[in-house]
Amino acid sequence: MLCKLREINKRTGMVRNMCYDYWPLEVNTPKIIEGDENGLSSITVIVTEEEKCEGYTKRLITLTDKGGHHRKITHFQVNKA
């Protein structure tokens, strides 16, 4: 799914957050997302690659939980027009 982080309502001009930017801004710099009281575990998020393409950015992200289990995902972000 592709979406913008924030959208502007053309009628009111109000900015609305569409999704949380959970990834770090720098490649190979870890970002820790803390767990919560509902049992959600902490995870470490690392962008391992980032490629700027025409109209979007592609990121390869590794998620690691407290137990050391890894999951690799490909993330696409629509660039501002």
N, C-alpha and C positions, 0 to 999 in steps of 0.2 A: 504494500500500500504506500502510495506517495502522498504526503501532505505537507503543508507549510507549518512552521512552528507557531506562527501567529497570523491571524487574518484580520483585515480591517473591514468593518461593516460599511459598505459604500453609502448607505443612507444616513447613519449616525456618526461615522468617523471613529467609532470606538474600536479599540484593538482587543482581540480575543485570543487567549492562548489556546492552541489546538492540541499540543502535546508537550510533554516535559522533555527538555533536552538533557537526557540522562548520560550522554557520552561526554568524555573529556574533550577539551578544545584542541589539545596538542596530541600528535601521534606518539605512541609509546609512553604516555603519561597516565598512570592509573587514577581512576576516580572510584572512591568507595561509596556505595549506596547502603546506608545503614538499614538494618532490619527494623521491624516494628513489634508492637505488643500483640499483634494478631498472629505471630508465628512466622512472619516473612523473614527469611535469613538475609544477612548482609551479603552483598556481592561486590566484586571488584570488576570494573569495566575498563578495558584497554582498547583503544583504536590502534590496530596493528598496521593498517594501510589506509590511505585516503587518496582518492582520485577525483579531481575536478573535471567534470565533463560539461558539454554544452547543455545548459538547462538544469543540471542536477549534480549532486556530489555523491560518490559511492564510497562507503567506508566498510572495511572488514573489522569486525569487533569481536573480542574474546571476552566472555563472561565467565567468572570463576567464583564458586561459592566457598563457604568456610571449610568445607570438606575437601577442597581442591578439585572438584569436578568442573570441567570446562565445557563450554558451548561456544561455537563459532557461528556468527551470524553476518549476513551481508545487509547493510543498511543503505537505503537510498533517500536523499533529501532533495526536494525541489529547491532550486536556487531562486532568489528574488529576481523578478523580471524588471 
